[in-house]
Amino acid sequence: MIELVSPRPIQAGQQVDITRNEQGLIRLQVTQPALPLSQQPGVQAIMQQTLREVLPLQLPLADGLNQLMRINERQQGVNQNSALNKLIQSMLGLFSVKPGSADADKAIARNLQQGGLLSEAGLNRATSERAPPPDLKQQLGQLLKLADQLPAQAREQLTQLINSLLARSTAQQISSLQRWRDLPDGGQERHFRLDLPIQQDKQFENAELRITEHRRRDEEGKFVTLWSVRLHFELEDAGSLDADISLQESFQLSASFWVEKPETLGRLRERLKDFEVDLKRKGFDVSPLYARLGKMANPELTPLQKRLVDVHT
């Protein structure tokens, strides 16, 4: 048995050439790993150009749903059972999250799976036997087609709104992909970023959800996965709120919260005890939960630029 030692860590999938010359000397040559597609210079340039184009146009999903809801209310007076109304109602139900409701967790899962972030990956996995359910981008495309039945001014307004929501989804896809990394030990970091429209009475408030998967080797050389989840809320009366949650494979969970206003901090601390009890009931090993006044230090990602598009609905 021959033991060969590489001068540097070898990534998973990296090519290793081993040769022996006429004198019996063995040579090990490790080729340079190919950059992931998202990190190749040409692809990076395309993503940067696309970002420059979509950032000024984007509209957070909650703001878009608010405007779609007003369009739906106005159109119901014209034709209550139109295909346009039915599609808008379907989107409002699919992608909005109502805090405290029995299906809130399912609504969050739908936003992650069907919110447009994984559109292209879903198309690649699709088969003729079982196609994936329509996601946000596909439904926005259907809305564009149905907009043709509207009068000229209304059609132009709806088209502008849809293009702004498509720009938001594209910006979040690129922002996520730009931070994907393959580590020298074969580990990975994967980032996912999307909007969560939180239903408050008859309006939607936007929460930005950021999920990071850290896959690394432990002291024994085994791969372990750590999930990090960050939530950012901009609440009109309660101010901003940030949550930072970490979850390990053994269901160990820790969480910290930052709030902008003292009165919001008091209300949050009152609810943390029940939240901790509920998490333990579901099987999590929960570290003490902390809530403090101020801003979260060193945010992992800077907020995407936000431009509200008023389509006079």
N, C-alpha and C positions, 0 to 999 in steps of 0.2 A: 504494500500500500504506500502511495506517495502522497504526502501532504503539501499542498501549495498554498502560499500566503500571498494575498494581493496587497500591494502597497497602499491602497485606498478602498473604502467601502464600494461594493458592487451593487448597483441598483437591480431590482427585479426586471428581467427581460433584457438586460445588457449583455452584449456578445463578448465571450471570452475565447481567445485562440490559444491553444497549447500545442507547441511543436517541439521536436527533438532533432538535433543535428547529428551529423555522422559521428561526432565524438561522444554522443550520449547525453549532451547537456540539454536540459529542458528549459524552454522559454515560454513564459506566460505573458500574453499581450491582451490588455483590456481596451476595447474600443470606446471612444467617447459616446455616451448615450445620446440618442436623438432627442431634441427638445420636444416636449409635448406640443401638439398643434397650436394650442392657445398661446404658447410662449414663443413661437417662431416669429422673427422680425416682420416678415411680410404680413402675417395674420394680425400681429400687434398693430401695425400701421393701419390696416383696414378697420380694426375695432376702434382705434382712436378717432379715425375720420367719421365713423358711424356715430360715435358718442357726440362728437361736435355737432352733428346734424340733428340728433334726437333730443339732446338735453334741453334746448330752448323750447321744444314742443311738448314735452311730457306733462302728463297730468296724473296725480295720484289716483289710485283706483277708487277710493271712497268718494272723492270729488266727482269723478266720472259717473259713479252710480247715482249720486245725488241728482246730477243733471239728467241722467237717463230716466230716473223716477219721475222728474217733472215733465219730461217729454211724454212718458207713458200716460201720466194723468191728463195731459192735454189731448193726446190722441184718443183716449178712451171716449171723450165726448164726440169724436167723429166716427170711430169704428171700434167698439169695445173688443171684438173678437178677431181683430186683424192679426196676421202673422207677426208683424212688428211688435205689437203689444205683448203677444205671448212670449216672444223671444226675450224681450226686456224683463218681463216678470220672471222668467226662468233664470236669467242672469242675476237678478236681485236676490232670488232665493238661494242660488248655488254658492255665490261668493261672499255673501254677508255673514258676519258672525255675531250672534246675539249672546252677550255675556250671561252666564248662569243657565242657559237653556240646555236641555238634555242632549242636543246634538251639536253643541258648540265644538267639541273635539272633532267631530266628523266634518264640520264646516272648515275648520283650520286645515285638516288633511286634504280636503278638496282644493283649497287655495294653493297648497303646495304641489299637488299632483296635476291640477287642471288650470292653474292660474297663469299659464303661459311661460313659466320659467323653464319647464322641461319639454316644451313643444316639439323641438326637433328630435330630441331623444325618443319621445313617444312615437313619432312618425317612423323612426328607424326600427323600433320594436314591433310596429304594427304588422299584423298578418291578415290575409284575406279571411281566415277563420274567425279572428277576434280582433276587431279594431278598437283602439282606445276610445273612451268617451270624449265628446267634443270639449276642447279646452277653451280658455278665454280668447286666445287669438283666433281660433276657428269661429267662435261665436261672433266676435267683432267683424270677421269677414262676412258672415251671414247678414249682420246688420247693415253693412255697406251695400249689399245687394238689395235688401229690403228698403233702403233709403230712397231708391229710385221711385217708389210709389208716392213720395211726399212732394208737396209743392217746392218750387225752386229754392226759396229762402230757407225753409225747414230742412231740405235736403243738404244744403250747404252747411248749415249749423251742425247737423248730426254727423256729417262727414268729417268736419273739423274736430269734433269731440272724439270720434272713433280713432282718427289718426293720432290724436294726443295720447289716448290710452295705449295704442300700439307702440308709440314712441317710449312710453314709460316701461312697458314690458321688455322692449329691446334694450333699453338702458340698464335695466336690472340684470338681464342675461349677461351683458358684456361686463358689468361691474363684478358679477360673480365669477365669470370665467377668468378675468384678469388676475385673480388672486388664487387660482388653483396651483398647487405646487406638488411635485414629486420629490421626496427627500432622498438623500444619498443612501440611507439604510433600507430603502424600499417602502418607507412610510409615505403617507399622503396627507395633504390638507385640501379639503373641498369646501367651497363657500357657496351659500345659497341666500338670495336676497329677494324679498317680495313684499307686497302690501297686504295688510289684513283690514278689510272694511268692517269696523265695529259699529253695530246698529245701536243708536241712541235715540229712543223715541221714534220719530219719523225721519231722522237724518242719519248719515253715516260719518263716523270719525275715522281718520286713517291712522293705522298703526303700522310701523315698518318692522318686519321680522327678518332677522339675520341669523342663519344657522351655519355653524362651522363644524366640520368633521375632522378631528385630529386622529390620525392612525399612525402609531409609533410602536417601537419595540420596547418592552419592559426590561428589567434587569436580567431576566432569564432568556431574553432573546425572542419572546413571544410577542405577537402583535396585539395591542390593546387599542380600543377606540374610546376617545373622549369627545362628547358632543357639547358644544357651547351654543346657547341660544340667547340672542339679544333682542329686546323689544323696545321700540321708541314710540311714545304717544305724544301728540300735541293736542291737549285738551283746552278748549276755550276758557272755561271758568277755573279748572283745576291746575292749569299750567302744564309743563312738560313732565313726563314720567319715563324713566328708563329702568329696565330690568335686565339683569345679567344672570343667566342660569347655566350651571355646568352639570353634566350627567355622565357618570362612568358606567362601564359594562355591568358592574355589580349592583346597579340601581342606587348608587350613592349620588345624592343630589344636594347641591348647594345653590343659594340664590341671594342676590343683593339687589336693592332697589334705591333709586335716587329720584327725588321729587323737587320741584321748583318752589312750591309754596308750603309754608308751615301748616296751614289748615289741611292740605292734602296729605301731608306726612302723618298727621294725627289720625285721619280716617284710614289710611293704609295700615298703620300699626294695629289698629283695632281689628282688622280683618286677617292679619298674618297668622294669628294663632289658629283660627279655623282652617286657613289654607294649609298650614303645616299638618294639622290633624288629618285632613283629607288626603294629603300626599302619603302619609304613613299608612292610612287605611288601604291605599292602592298598592302598597308594597315597597315604597321608596324608603331608603335609609337617609333621612333628612338631617343635614347640618343646620345649626341655628340660622334662621332667616333674619337678614338685616335690612333696615330701611333708614335712610339718612337724607338730610336736606342738602341740596346742591346739585352739581352736574357730575356725570360719570367721567372719570379721568381717562385720558387716552382712549377714546372710542376706537373700536377696531376698524370701522369704516366711516369716512366722513359722509354726511347726508347728501343724497343726490340733489342736484339743483331742482327747485320746484317752481313751476310757473303755472298759475291758475288760468285756465282759458274760459272766459265768459262768453257763452254762446247765446246769452239773452233768452234763456228758457223760462 
